[in-house]
Amino acid sequence: MARYRYKEAQLQIETTEQRADYRGQRSKWTVLRMLRACFISIFTASAASAATPLRDGDIIFHTSRSAQSAAIQRATHSPYSHMGVILYRDGKPFVFEAIATVRYTPLASWTARGDGGRYVVRRLKQAPKPAELEKLRAAAKSYVDKPYDLYFEWSDARIYCSELVWKMYRDAMGIEIGELQKLREFDLTDPAVKAKMRERYGAHVPLEERVISPAAMFESRLLETVATH
């Protein structure tokens, strides 16, 4: 009887050990399945990104961290306060933009300046022809080194970011991306906007000045979103 009880106890120990080993194996496979799922998710996201490479003429938007960004966002009710055009140089993507001066900025440097490194790329639904892209490049050359326009005036002596992109497409392809507005049509009631208006214009705000905003261009029906980050 004692021998039987000993064997029964030994069997119970072995069974317990087997169950523990099974639980350990099951836990191990659960972790491996989770890691596999994460890998597939990352790979799929990377593949999706690679499936939509940036092209010449793509229009890129982000939330700038400049001193005027908050005022632009609140006046236009949009998170996008800065933008530019993708143009390749020697096989590498650059953003053609108006900041201190109009210039080509490496894409990585441009996106790093945005809030959280986030950006959105929009593209013409009707793809430009090669000849039209050449005209776009020629239009870009005519604006290089022009100073930034802090007063958002509708002239070519100085130029701001959305004005640059809007005029490039008008000059190269005869299209208008986004609707022009008068300054008075924006939300000028926000304290941040009022403060920026006083700083720029004093008591003489040019309410009838024509303006094209990043928001108006972003919302254009001529464009579609092709990449977000």
N, CA, C and O of each residue as an XYZ file, in Angstrom:
916
protein
N       0.841     -1.206      0.000
C       0.000      0.000      0.000
C       0.874      1.254      0.000
O       0.600      2.216     -0.717
N       1.942      1.226      0.824
C       2.845      2.371      0.899
C       3.528      2.580     -0.445
O       3.739      3.710     -0.887
N       3.878      1.436     -1.099
C       4.526      1.550     -2.409
C       3.571      2.155     -3.423
O       3.989      2.954     -4.262
N       2.285      1.787     -3.361
C       1.267      2.314     -4.285
C       1.106      3.818     -4.076
O       1.027      4.589     -5.032
N       1.058      4.221     -2.785
C       0.912      5.653     -2.505
C       2.126      6.445     -2.997
O       1.996      7.571     -3.477
N       3.295      5.841     -2.869
C       4.509      6.508     -3.339
C       4.455      6.715     -4.849
O       4.768      7.793     -5.353
N       4.048      5.647     -5.570
C       3.949      5.770     -7.023
C       2.894      6.785     -7.428
O       3.082      7.539     -8.382
N       1.779      6.801     -6.695
C       0.700      7.757     -7.010
C       1.192      9.188     -6.797
O       0.917     10.073     -7.606
N       1.918      9.406     -5.706
C       2.451     10.742     -5.422
C       3.460     11.143     -6.489
O       3.489     12.291     -6.934
N       4.297     10.171     -6.898
C       5.294     10.457     -7.934
C       4.617     10.811     -9.248
O       5.065     11.697     -9.976
N       3.499     10.085     -9.550
C       2.755     10.356    -10.776
C       2.152     11.758    -10.741
O       2.152     12.478    -11.739
N       1.639     12.127     -9.570
C       1.063     13.467     -9.429
C       2.123     14.548     -9.640
O       1.861     15.571    -10.272
N       3.321     14.312     -9.105
C       4.429     15.272     -9.276
C       4.782     15.413    -10.751
O       4.952     16.518    -11.265
N       4.889     14.233    -11.436
C       5.227     14.264    -12.851
C       4.152     14.977    -13.658
O       4.452     15.736    -14.579
N       2.879     14.722    -13.297
C       1.767     15.374    -14.003
C       1.807     16.878    -13.805
O       1.587     17.649    -14.738
N       2.098     17.289    -12.550
C       2.196     18.727    -12.253
C       3.324     19.363    -13.039
O       3.184     20.459    -13.582
N       4.468     18.645    -13.094
C       5.605     19.158    -13.849
C       5.283     19.268    -15.336
O       5.687     20.225    -15.997
N       4.545     18.271    -15.864
C       4.154     18.305    -17.274
C       3.230     19.488    -17.552
O       3.354     20.175    -18.566
N       2.278     19.707    -16.601
C       1.367     20.837    -16.790
C       2.116     22.163    -16.761
O       1.839     23.064    -17.552
N       3.069     22.268    -15.838
C       3.859     23.498    -15.747
C       4.673     23.697    -17.017
O       4.796     24.805    -17.538
N       5.236     22.562    -17.509
C       6.013     22.654    -18.738
C       5.121     23.059    -19.905
O       5.530     23.842    -20.762
N       3.891     22.519    -19.937
C       2.936     22.861    -21.009
C       2.569     24.340    -20.944
O       2.522     25.029    -21.963
N       2.308     24.819    -19.714
C       1.972     26.239    -19.569
C       3.135     27.117    -20.021
O       2.940     28.152    -20.658
N       4.366     26.677    -19.673
C       5.529     27.446    -20.091
C       5.659     27.488    -21.608
O       5.949     28.531    -22.192
N       5.437     26.314    -22.245
C       5.502     26.257    -23.704
C       4.416     27.115    -24.338
O       4.660     27.813    -25.322
N       3.181     27.056    -23.752
C       2.071     27.850    -24.286
C       2.364     29.335    -24.168
O       2.085     30.106    -25.086
N       2.940     29.742    -23.008
C       3.296     31.149    -22.819
C       4.350     31.579    -23.825
O       4.292     32.680    -24.373
N       5.321     30.693    -24.064
C       6.387     30.983    -25.026
C       5.815     31.196    -26.412
O       6.201     32.131    -27.114
N       4.862     30.298    -26.820
C       4.286     30.429    -28.155
C       3.393     31.657    -28.259
O       3.285     32.249    -29.333
N       2.749     32.050    -27.161
C       1.934     33.264    -27.156
C       2.797     34.491    -27.413
O       2.443     35.365    -28.203
N       3.948     34.540    -26.723
C       4.882     35.657    -26.927
C       5.381     35.680    -28.360
O       5.463     36.740    -28.981
N       5.714     34.504    -28.885
C       6.208     34.437    -30.262
C       5.151     34.891    -31.255
O       5.458     35.575    -32.231
N       3.881     34.501    -30.999
C       2.801     34.942    -31.890
C       2.632     36.449    -31.837
O       2.386     37.081    -32.864
N       2.762     37.037    -30.642
C       2.648     38.488    -30.502
C       3.770     39.196    -31.252
O       3.542     40.191    -31.941
N       4.997     38.666    -31.108
C       6.130     39.253    -31.819
C       5.945     39.147    -33.324
O       6.272     40.072    -34.067
N       5.419     38.017    -33.763
C       5.181     37.818    -35.198
C       4.150     38.824    -35.701
O       4.311     39.406    -36.773
N       3.085     39.024    -34.915
C       2.044     39.978    -35.319
C       2.598     41.393    -35.411
O       2.259     42.146    -36.325
N       3.465     41.752    -34.445
C       4.081     43.086    -34.472
C       4.957     43.249    -35.699
O       4.947     44.290    -36.355
N       5.722     42.195    -36.000
C       6.610     42.254    -37.166
C       5.809     42.428    -38.446
O       6.169     43.232    -39.307
N       4.716     41.669    -38.571
C       3.874     41.760    -39.763
C       3.284     43.155    -39.891
O       3.212     43.712    -40.987
N       2.855     43.723    -38.746
C       2.272     45.065    -38.761
C       3.282     46.097    -39.231
O       2.973     46.947    -40.066
N       4.504     46.018    -38.685
C       5.560     46.955    -39.076
C       5.917     46.778    -40.541
O       6.090     47.755    -41.269
N       6.030     45.510    -40.975
C       6.387     45.239    -42.366
C       5.320     45.760    -43.314
O       5.629     46.326    -44.363
N       4.034     45.560    -42.930
C       2.932     46.019    -43.770
C       2.928     47.523    -43.889
O       2.714     48.066    -44.973
N       3.171     48.215    -42.757
C       3.207     49.684    -42.777
C       4.355     50.177    -43.651
O       4.201     51.135    -44.408
N       5.508     49.516    -43.542
C       6.655     49.912    -44.347
C       6.377     49.677    -45.830
O       6.732     50.496    -46.679
N       5.742     48.555    -46.124
C       5.428     48.248    -47.511
C       4.442     49.249    -48.078
O       4.552     49.660    -49.233
N       3.469     49.641    -47.252
C       2.474     50.619    -47.703
C       3.135     51.953    -47.996
O       2.804     52.630    -48.970
N       4.090     52.323    -47.121
C       4.805     53.581    -47.327
C       5.634     53.517    -48.600
O       5.681     54.472    -49.376
N       6.289     52.373    -48.805
C       7.121     52.221    -49.990
C       6.288     52.177    -51.258
O       6.780     52.489    -52.343
N       5.001     51.780    -51.118
C       4.132     51.666    -52.282
C       3.734     53.028    -52.827
O       3.305     53.118    -53.977
N       3.863     54.091    -52.040
C       3.508     55.426    -52.500
C       4.698     56.371    -52.341
O       4.674     57.258    -51.487
N       5.742     56.186    -53.158
C       6.900     57.079    -53.065
C       6.520     58.492    -53.464
O       5.601     58.700    -54.257
N       7.225     59.449    -52.915
C       6.958     60.840    -53.252
C       7.393     61.124    -54.684
O       8.327     60.515    -55.207
N       6.687     62.069    -55.300
C       6.972     62.425    -56.684
C       7.227     63.920    -56.791
O       6.828     64.698    -55.924
N       7.901     64.309    -57.873
C       8.024     65.727    -58.182
C       6.630     66.342    -58.265
O       5.725     65.788    -58.890
N       6.479     67.482    -57.630
C       5.195     68.179    -57.676
C       4.264     67.863    -56.535
O       3.256     68.549    -56.368
N       4.560     66.843    -55.735
C       3.730     66.572    -54.558
C       3.772     67.780    -53.623
O       4.786     68.471    -53.529
N       2.674     68.021    -52.944
C       2.588     69.162    -52.040
C       2.559     68.638    -50.607
O       1.728     67.797    -50.264
N       3.458     69.131    -49.785
C       3.630     68.605    -48.428
C       3.257     69.667    -47.394
O       3.616     70.836    -47.531
N       2.537     69.242    -46.365
C       2.031     70.133    -45.323
C       2.485     69.652    -43.952
O       2.610     68.450    -43.717
N       2.729     70.591    -43.056
C       2.921     70.216    -41.659
C       2.539     71.379    -40.741
O       2.211     72.476    -41.193
N       2.593     71.101    -39.443
C       2.352     72.125    -38.435
C       3.692     72.705    -38.036
O       4.492     72.054    -37.365
N       3.925     73.921    -38.451
C       5.205     74.575    -38.160
C       5.310     74.902    -36.676
O       4.305     75.046    -35.979
N       6.549     75.016    -36.211
C       6.781     75.465    -34.832
C       7.299     76.900    -34.803
O       7.947     77.319    -33.844
N       7.006     77.643    -35.862
C       7.453     79.030    -35.949
C       6.622     79.921    -35.027
O       5.608     79.493    -34.476
N       7.068     81.166    -34.871
C       6.385     82.107    -33.974
C       4.984     82.469    -34.455
O       4.130     82.840    -33.650
N       4.743     82.364    -35.761
C       3.433     82.744    -36.284
C       2.499     81.553    -36.495
O       1.352     81.737    -36.902
N       2.969     80.350    -36.229
C       2.197     79.151    -36.533
C       0.849     79.111    -35.826
O      -0.171     78.817    -36.449
N       0.840     79.407    -34.526
C      -0.417     79.340    -33.770
C      -1.454     80.299    -34.334
O      -2.632     79.956    -34.436
N      -1.018     81.501    -34.701
C      -1.951     82.490    -35.253
C      -2.527     82.007    -36.585
O      -3.717     82.182    -36.845
N      -1.690     81.401    -37.426
C      -2.172     80.887    -38.710
C      -3.176     79.762    -38.498
O      -4.215     79.718    -39.157
N      -2.867     78.858    -37.581
C      -3.776     77.746    -37.316
C      -5.136     78.238    -36.830
O      -6.173     77.735    -37.262
N      -5.130     79.210    -35.941
C      -6.388     79.692    -35.373
C      -7.171     80.556    -36.357
O      -8.402     80.532    -36.371
N      -6.461     81.309    -37.168
C      -7.145     82.148    -38.157
C      -7.792     81.303    -39.254
O      -8.831     81.681    -39.794
N      -7.186     80.168    -39.582
C      -7.690     79.328    -40.672
C      -8.454     78.098    -40.184
O      -9.038     77.369    -40.986
N      -8.450     77.867    -38.864
C      -9.093     76.688    -38.282
C      -8.532     75.403    -38.899
O      -9.277     74.484    -39.240
N      -7.214     75.361    -39.031
C      -6.536     74.206    -39.619
C      -5.218     73.977    -38.894
O      -4.581     74.939    -38.464
N      -4.792     72.715    -38.749
C      -3.497     72.454    -38.105
C      -2.309     72.747    -39.020
O      -1.169     72.781    -38.558
N      -2.562     72.959    -40.309
C      -1.458     73.104    -41.259
C      -1.091     74.573    -41.431
O      -1.883     75.376    -41.925
N       0.120     74.900    -41.014
C       0.571     76.291    -41.048
C       1.765     76.514    -41.972
O       2.222     77.645    -42.134
N       2.268     75.449    -42.574
C       3.402     75.599    -43.495
C       3.327     74.512    -44.555
O       2.767     73.441    -44.324
N       3.902     74.799    -45.731
C       3.821     73.852    -46.841
C       4.920     74.129    -47.853
O       5.588     75.162    -47.803
N       5.094     73.194    -48.766
C       6.073     73.347    -49.838
C       5.808     72.326    -50.927
O       4.832     71.579    -50.862
N       6.675     72.293    -51.925
C       6.547     71.388    -53.069
C       7.738     70.432    -53.095
O       8.883     70.855    -52.932
N       7.466     69.153    -53.299
C       8.536     68.164    -53.434
C       9.165     68.288    -54.825
O       8.471     68.224    -55.839
N      10.472     68.463    -54.856
C      11.232     68.454    -56.105
C      12.517     67.662    -55.872
O      13.232     67.901    -54.898
N      12.802     66.728    -56.761
C      14.018     65.904    -56.617
C      15.213     66.618    -57.238
O      15.116     67.275    -58.275
N      16.350     66.457    -56.552
C      17.616     66.991    -57.055
C      18.684     65.901    -56.873
O      18.935     65.444    -55.758
N      19.290     65.504    -57.962
C      20.283     64.414    -57.919
C      19.712     63.161    -57.267
O      20.400     62.465    -56.520
N      18.455     62.887    -57.559
C      17.820     61.668    -57.061
C      17.336     61.734    -55.625
O      16.829     60.739    -55.106
N      17.479     62.881    -54.966
C      17.068     63.007    -53.564
C      15.918     64.008    -53.436
O      15.898     65.023    -54.133
N      14.944     63.718    -52.531
C      13.789     64.615    -52.408
C      14.100     65.861    -51.576
O      14.674     65.780    -50.490
N      13.709     66.998    -52.113
C      13.818     68.276    -51.417
C      12.435     68.914    -51.343
O      11.550     68.613    -52.144
N      12.270     69.793    -50.372
C      11.043     70.598    -50.290
C      11.402     72.014    -50.733
O      12.246     72.671    -50.122
N      10.756     72.472    -51.795
C      10.943     73.844    -52.253
C       9.967     74.695    -51.462
O       8.754     74.511    -51.558
N      10.502     75.638    -50.671
C       9.665     76.347    -49.709
C      10.092     77.802    -49.553
O      11.195     78.197    -49.931
N       9.185     78.576    -48.986
C       9.478     79.959    -48.614
C       9.573     80.019    -47.094
O       8.582     79.820    -46.391
N      10.785     80.298    -46.592
C      10.943     80.556    -45.153
C      11.620     81.918    -45.035
O      11.000     82.925    -45.377
N      12.852     81.992    -44.572
C      13.542     83.288    -44.561
C      13.732     83.778    -45.993
O      13.542     84.953    -46.309
N      14.113     82.834    -46.841
C      14.157     83.063    -48.286
C      13.595     81.817    -48.958
O      13.442     80.778    -48.315
N      13.290     81.916    -50.236
C      12.817     80.748    -50.977
C      14.019     79.860    -51.271
O      15.039     80.328    -51.775
N      13.890     78.578    -50.952
C      15.043     77.679    -51.062
C      14.608     76.221    -51.168
O      13.444     75.881    -50.952
N      15.583     75.365    -51.508
C      15.405     73.913    -51.487
C      15.904     73.393    -50.139
O      17.041     73.658    -49.749
N      15.053     72.656    -49.435
C      15.424     72.095    -48.137
C      15.332     70.572    -48.211
O      14.307     70.056    -48.657
N      16.364     69.831    -47.789
C      16.267     68.364    -47.782
C      15.012     67.907    -47.034
O      14.674     68.446    -45.980
N      14.341     66.923    -47.584
C      13.078     66.470    -47.016
C      13.198     66.136    -45.532
O      12.344     66.535    -44.741
N      14.243     65.411    -45.145
C      14.405     65.014    -43.748
C      14.529     66.233    -42.836
O      13.976     66.245    -41.736
N      15.249     67.251    -43.286
C      15.395     68.470    -42.488
C      14.069     69.202    -42.373
O      13.738     69.752    -41.323
N      13.315     69.203    -43.462
C      12.022     69.899    -43.475
C      11.034     69.225    -42.516
O      10.392     69.896    -41.708
N      10.917     67.908    -42.608
C       9.957     67.210    -41.751
C      10.355     67.314    -40.281
O       9.488     67.356    -39.408
N      11.659     67.357    -39.999
C      12.129     67.463    -38.610
C      11.719     68.784    -37.975
O      11.601     68.868    -36.752
N      11.502     69.810    -38.779
C      11.100     71.110    -38.254
C       9.641     71.140    -37.838
O       9.238     72.015    -37.071
N       8.844     70.208    -38.325
C       7.417     70.193    -38.021
C       7.128     69.634    -36.639
O       7.955     68.940    -36.049
N       5.959     69.941    -36.139
C       5.541     69.472    -34.827
C       5.462     67.948    -34.813
O       4.661     67.351    -35.532
N       6.300     67.327    -33.989
C       6.310     65.875    -33.869
C       6.836     65.151    -35.095
O       6.731     63.927    -35.176
N       7.402     65.884    -36.056
C       7.880     65.258    -37.281
C       6.762     64.783    -38.197
O       7.010     64.074    -39.172
N       5.519     65.178    -37.883
C       4.374     64.720    -38.671
C       4.177     65.577    -39.921
O       4.497     66.766    -39.937
N       3.644     64.945    -40.967
C       3.356     65.677    -42.196
C       2.317     64.918    -43.014
O       2.047     63.742    -42.768
N       1.746     65.610    -43.981
C       0.790     65.019    -44.919
C       1.198     65.434    -46.323
O       1.565     66.585    -46.560
N       1.131     64.482    -47.258
C       1.454     64.768    -48.654
C       0.186     64.636    -49.487
O      -0.515     63.626    -49.424
N      -0.098     65.681    -50.272
C      -1.244     65.687    -51.188
C      -0.712     65.788    -52.619
O       0.363     66.336    -52.864
N      -1.484     65.251    -53.543
C      -1.031     65.167    -54.935
C      -2.193     65.488    -55.864
O      -3.348     65.207    -55.545
N      -1.885     66.072    -57.002
C      -2.918     66.317    -57.999
C      -3.571     64.988    -58.407
O      -2.878     64.010    -58.686
N      -4.900     64.966    -58.439
C      -5.598     63.749    -58.858
C      -5.284     63.428    -60.311
O      -5.161     62.261    -60.683
N      -5.155     64.454    -61.120
C      -4.762     64.273    -62.512
C      -3.256     64.489    -62.608
O      -2.771     65.616    -62.519
N      -2.536     63.408    -62.788
C      -1.068     63.464    -62.751
C      -0.519     64.425    -63.790
O      -0.933     64.392    -64.949
N       0.419     65.288    -63.380
C       1.044     66.211    -64.340
C       1.847     65.444    -65.390
O       2.421     64.394    -65.101
N       1.879     65.974    -66.598
C       2.688     65.395    -67.659
C       4.144     65.810    -67.451
O       4.412     66.812    -66.788
N       5.082     65.053    -68.009
C       6.505     65.420    -67.860
C       6.799     66.859    -68.269
O       7.590     67.540    -67.616
N       6.178     67.319    -69.330
C       6.413     68.700    -69.781
C       5.914     69.697    -68.737
O       6.516     70.754    -68.544
N       4.828     69.364    -68.074
C       4.282     70.254    -67.045
C       5.195     70.293    -65.827
O       5.357     71.341    -65.201
N       5.791     69.157    -65.493
C       6.729     69.131    -64.369
C       7.982     69.939    -64.677
O       8.556     70.570    -63.789
N       8.398     69.919    -65.919
C       9.545     70.744    -66.318
C       9.202     72.224    -66.168
O      10.038     73.021    -65.744
N       7.977     72.584    -66.515
C       7.536     73.970    -66.343
C       7.465     74.327    -64.860
O       7.741     75.464    -64.478
N       7.098     73.361    -64.034
C       7.038     73.608    -62.589
C       8.441     73.878    -62.047
O       8.634     74.759    -61.209
N       9.411     73.115    -62.531
C      10.799     73.335    -62.120
C      11.296     74.704    -62.585
O      12.010     75.400    -61.864
N      10.908     75.067    -63.786
C      11.306     76.381    -64.297
C      10.673     77.491    -63.476
O      11.305     78.513    -63.209
N       9.413     77.287    -63.074
C       8.734     78.278    -62.245
C       9.437     78.415    -60.896
O       9.556     79.515    -60.357
N       9.905     77.278    -60.353
C      10.609     77.311    -59.069
C      11.862     78.182    -59.166
O      12.151     78.966    -58.262
N      12.604     78.041    -60.265
C      13.845     78.796    -60.426
C      13.607     80.303    -60.391
O      14.471     81.063    -59.952
N      12.441     80.730    -60.854
C      12.157     82.165    -60.897
C      11.902     82.756    -59.513
O      11.907     83.975    -59.340
N      11.680     81.883    -58.529
C      11.398     82.375    -57.169
C      12.550     82.161    -56.193
O      12.503     82.666    -55.071
N      13.570     81.432    -56.591
C      14.687     81.131    -55.682
C      15.285     82.414    -55.096
O      15.516     83.397    -55.800
N      15.524     82.368    -53.794
C      16.176     83.446    -53.034
C      15.281     84.668    -52.775
O      15.737     85.638    -52.170
N      14.037     84.639    -53.214
C      13.152     85.758    -52.865
C      12.929     85.760    -51.354
O      12.831     84.690    -50.753
N      12.846     86.932    -50.728
C      12.642     86.994    -49.273
C      11.226     86.611    -48.867
O      10.274     86.736    -49.638
N      11.125     86.148    -47.647
C       9.817     85.761    -47.108
C       8.959     87.004    -46.860
O       9.462     88.049    -46.447
N       7.679     86.872    -47.115
C       6.746     87.989    -46.954
C       5.984     87.865    -45.632
O       5.017     87.108    -45.544
N       6.410     88.597    -44.617
C       5.750     88.574    -43.310
C       4.378     89.248    -43.332
O       3.570     89.051    -42.425
N       4.119     90.050    -44.378
C       2.882     90.829    -44.407
C       1.819     90.203    -45.313
O       0.725     90.748    -45.461
N       2.140     89.067    -45.913
C       1.183     88.330    -46.751
C       0.586     89.207    -47.845
O      -0.624     89.200    -48.068
N       1.435     89.951    -48.513
C       0.982     90.805    -49.616
C       0.963     89.999    -50.915
O       1.781     89.101    -51.114
N       0.014     90.334    -51.797
C      -0.110     89.609    -53.055
C       0.783     90.262    -54.108
O       0.306     90.971    -54.995
N       2.073     90.013    -53.994
C       3.048     90.543    -54.947
C       4.179     89.536    -55.059
O       4.264     88.596    -54.268
N       5.046     89.733    -56.040
C       6.159     88.798    -56.235
C       7.469     89.307    -55.643
O       8.490     88.622    -55.709
N       7.441     90.508    -55.065
C       8.671     91.053    -54.483
C       9.094     90.220    -53.278
O      10.270     89.897    -53.111
N       8.145     89.888    -52.464
C       8.325     88.968    -51.333
C       7.235     87.914    -51.430
O       6.202     88.140    -52.060
N       7.465     86.756    -50.804
C       6.489     85.687    -50.999
C       6.427     84.784    -49.767
O       7.445     84.541    -49.119
N       5.249     84.296    -49.451
C       5.078     83.375    -48.314
C       4.789     81.964    -48.830
O       4.601     81.766    -50.031
N       4.755     80.996    -47.930
C       4.819     79.587    -48.338
C       3.694     79.146    -49.270
O       3.960     78.593    -50.338
N       2.460     79.380    -48.886
C       1.348     78.925    -49.722
C       1.236     79.744    -51.000
O       0.832     79.219    -52.038
N       1.588     81.026    -50.935
C       1.597     81.871    -52.132
C       2.589     81.320    -53.151
O       2.304     81.292    -54.348
N       3.743     80.887    -52.680
C       4.770     80.321    -53.558
C       4.222     79.116    -54.313
O       4.329     79.049    -55.537
N       3.639     78.169    -53.592
C       3.144     76.939    -54.211
C       1.989     77.251    -55.169
O       1.931     76.713    -56.274
N       1.084     78.114    -54.742
C      -0.072     78.478    -55.562
C       0.374     79.099    -56.882
O      -0.139     78.747    -57.944
N       1.329     80.024    -56.812
C       1.792     80.723    -58.018
C       2.626     79.813    -58.917
O       2.592     79.956    -60.139
N       3.367     78.890    -58.332
C       4.127     77.946    -59.148
C       3.196     77.124    -60.032
O       3.451     76.968    -61.227
N       2.121     76.600    -59.454
C       1.184     75.799    -60.234
C       0.412     76.646    -61.229
O       0.114     76.190    -62.333
N       0.087     77.858    -60.857
C      -0.586     78.755    -61.804
C       0.332     79.058    -62.988
O      -0.090     79.001    -64.143
N       1.590     79.380    -62.688
C       2.530     79.739    -63.747
C       2.848     78.553    -64.656
O       2.952     78.709    -65.873
N       3.004     77.358    -64.056
C       3.448     76.197    -64.824
C       2.315     75.476    -65.541
O       2.506     74.981    -66.652
N       1.146     75.409    -64.925
C       0.067     74.582    -65.469
C      -1.244     75.328    -65.674
O      -2.203     74.771    -66.209
N      -1.287     76.578    -65.252
C      -2.511     77.344    -65.417
C      -3.643     76.901    -64.522
O      -4.809     77.129    -64.842
N      -3.320     76.264    -63.393
C      -4.363     75.823    -62.461
C      -4.235     76.572    -61.140
O      -3.150     77.012    -60.758
N      -5.357     76.704    -60.456
C      -5.394     77.389    -59.169
C      -5.799     76.385    -58.098
O      -6.939     75.923    -58.067
N      -4.867     76.057    -57.232
C      -5.121     75.071    -56.170
C      -5.538     75.825    -54.909
O      -4.707     76.440    -54.241
N      -6.808     75.771    -54.597
C      -7.321     76.492    -53.434
C      -7.875     77.850    -53.834
O      -7.442     78.457    -54.814
N      -8.832     78.307    -53.058
C      -9.492     79.575    -53.344
C      -8.829     80.729    -52.600
O      -8.536     80.643    -51.408
N      -8.605     81.801    -53.335
C      -8.093     83.019    -52.709
C      -9.170     83.612    -51.799
O     -10.365     83.537    -52.088
N      -8.715     84.199    -50.697
C      -9.621     84.862    -49.766
C      -9.080     86.248    -49.428
O      -7.897     86.534    -49.614
N      -9.957     87.086    -48.936
C      -9.506     88.360    -48.398
C      -9.163     88.162    -46.930
O      -9.744     87.308    -46.261
N      -8.237     88.937    -46.439
C      -7.790     88.777    -45.059
C      -8.949     88.853    -44.082
O      -8.941     88.164    -43.062
N      -9.945     89.677    -44.376
C     -11.083     89.833    -43.480
C     -11.912     88.553    -43.334
O     -12.686     88.428    -42.385
N     -11.760     87.603    -44.261
C     -12.551     86.373    -44.236
C     -12.026     85.338    -43.246
O     -12.702     84.351    -42.957
N     -10.828     85.565    -42.731
C     -10.284     84.633    -41.744
C     -10.806     84.985    -40.356
O     -11.363     86.062    -40.145
N     -10.620     84.074    -39.423
C     -11.039     84.319    -38.041
C      -9.984     85.189    -37.355
O      -8.945     84.698    -36.915
N     -10.269     86.472    -37.275
C      -9.321     87.424    -36.689
C      -9.671     87.777    -35.251
O      -9.135     88.734    -34.692
N     -10.575     86.997    -34.651
C     -11.051     87.317    -33.299
C     -10.213     86.667    -32.208
O     -10.269     87.093    -31.055
N      -9.440     85.648    -32.549
C      -8.639     84.940    -31.552
C      -7.544     85.857    -31.010
O      -6.934     86.596    -31.782
N      -7.279     85.828    -29.693
C      -6.239     86.697    -29.106
C      -4.874     86.547    -29.760
O      -4.178     87.542    -29.962
N      -4.481     85.326    -30.094
C      -3.177     85.113    -30.737
C      -3.133     85.766    -32.112
O      -2.108     86.316    -32.514
N      -4.246     85.704    -32.826
C      -4.319     86.313    -34.156
C      -4.296     87.835    -34.027
O      -3.586     88.512    -34.770
N      -5.064     88.365    -33.094
C      -5.089     89.814    -32.876
C      -3.695     90.342    -32.531
O      -3.275     91.388    -33.025
N      -2.999     89.613    -31.688
C      -1.654     90.046    -31.285
C      -0.708     90.062    -32.479
O       0.092     90.986    -32.630
N      -0.797     89.039    -33.328
C       0.082     88.979    -34.503
C      -0.279     90.082    -35.501
O       0.609     90.652    -36.136
N      -1.570     90.388    -35.645
C      -1.987     91.475    -36.538
C      -1.447     92.824    -36.054
O      -0.969     93.628    -36.855
N      -1.523     93.065    -34.756
C      -1.003     94.322    -34.200
C       0.508     94.413    -34.411
O       1.038     95.471    -34.750
N       1.190     93.286    -34.205
C       2.647     93.244    -34.373
C       3.047     93.564    -35.813
O       4.024     94.275    -36.046
N       2.293     93.041    -36.775
C       2.645     93.207    -38.184
C       2.151     94.531    -38.766
O       2.876     95.207    -39.495
N       0.911     94.892    -38.436
C       0.270     96.008    -39.139
C      -0.055     97.221    -38.273
O      -0.435     98.272    -38.790
N       0.091     97.079    -36.976
C      -0.325     98.179    -36.108
C      -1.830     98.360    -36.175
O      -2.582     97.393    -36.052
N      -2.277     99.600    -36.371
C      -3.714     99.890    -36.417
C      -4.282     99.805    -37.828
O      -5.478    100.024    -38.026
N      -3.442     99.491    -38.811
C      -3.880     99.518    -40.210
C      -3.783     98.122    -40.826
O      -2.887     97.843    -41.622
N      -4.703     97.265    -40.451
C      -4.724     95.896    -40.976
C      -5.343     95.911    -42.378
O      -6.457     96.404    -42.548
N      -4.639     95.380    -43.380
C      -5.141     95.388    -44.765
C      -6.202     94.303    -44.995
O      -5.922     93.266    -45.596
N      -7.392     94.553    -44.521
C      -8.444     93.544    -44.536
C      -8.861     93.113    -45.937
O      -9.440     92.040    -46.105
N      -8.576     93.933    -46.942
C      -8.966     93.594    -48.314
C      -7.856     92.875    -49.083
O      -8.033     92.550    -50.257
N      -6.728     92.624    -48.442
C      -5.607     91.954    -49.106
C      -5.992     90.530    -49.501
O      -6.580     89.798    -48.705
N      -5.658     90.141    -50.728
C      -5.908     88.767    -51.167
C      -4.874     87.832    -50.542
O      -3.686     88.150    -50.484
N      -5.337     86.694    -50.084
C      -4.462     85.737    -49.394
C      -4.830     84.320    -49.831
O      -6.002     84.000    -50.031
N      -3.804     83.477    -49.974
C      -4.034     82.043    -50.140
C      -3.414     81.344    -48.937
O      -2.228     81.527    -48.662
N      -4.192     80.554    -48.224
C      -3.706     79.914    -46.999
C      -3.340     78.456    -47.240
O      -3.833     77.843    -48.187
N      -2.473     77.889    -46.387
C      -2.209     76.446    -46.475
C      -3.499     75.629    -46.352
O      -3.658     74.605    -47.015
N      -4.414     76.090    -45.502
C      -5.672     75.359    -45.305
C      -6.482     75.297    -46.592
O      -7.011     74.243    -46.946
N      -6.580     76.426    -47.297
C      -7.353     76.462    -48.536
C      -6.763     75.526    -49.584
O      -7.497     74.868    -50.321
N      -5.439     75.468    -49.648
C      -4.795     74.581    -50.615
C      -4.953     73.118    -50.201
O      -5.173     72.247    -51.043
N      -4.839     72.857    -48.905
C      -4.992     71.486    -48.416
C      -6.379     70.945    -48.760
O      -6.525     69.771    -49.101
N      -7.375     71.783    -48.671
C      -8.765     71.356    -48.879
C      -9.176     71.344    -50.349
O     -10.316     70.995    -50.655
N      -8.290     71.710    -51.259
C      -8.637     71.754    -52.677
C      -9.088     70.390    -53.184
O      -8.484     69.365    -52.866
N     -10.156     70.390    -53.975
C     -10.668     69.154    -54.556
C      -9.789     68.627    -55.684
O      -9.994     67.517    -56.175
N      -8.814     69.426    -56.087
C      -7.894     68.964    -57.120
C      -6.864     67.980    -56.576
O      -6.175     67.300    -57.336
N      -6.768     67.913    -55.239
C      -5.734     67.103    -54.597
C      -6.310     65.881    -53.902
O      -7.490     65.836    -53.551
N      -5.442     64.888    -53.711
C      -5.761     63.718    -52.905
C      -4.576     63.396    -52.010
O      -3.427     63.645    -52.375
N      -4.857     62.844    -50.840
C      -3.790     62.487    -49.898
C      -3.124     61.190    -50.327
O      -3.802     60.198    -50.596
N      -1.802     61.195    -50.392
C      -1.066     59.999    -50.800
C      -0.131     59.491    -49.711
O       0.345     58.359    -49.793
N       0.141     60.298    -48.698
C       1.041     59.850    -47.624
C       0.774     60.683    -46.367
O       0.520     61.885    -46.442
N       0.836     60.026    -45.231
C       0.757     60.691    -43.939
C       1.830     60.095    -43.045
O       2.192     58.925    -43.173
N       2.326     60.910    -42.149
C       3.357     60.412    -41.226
C       3.188     61.135    -39.884
O       3.945     60.882    -38.946
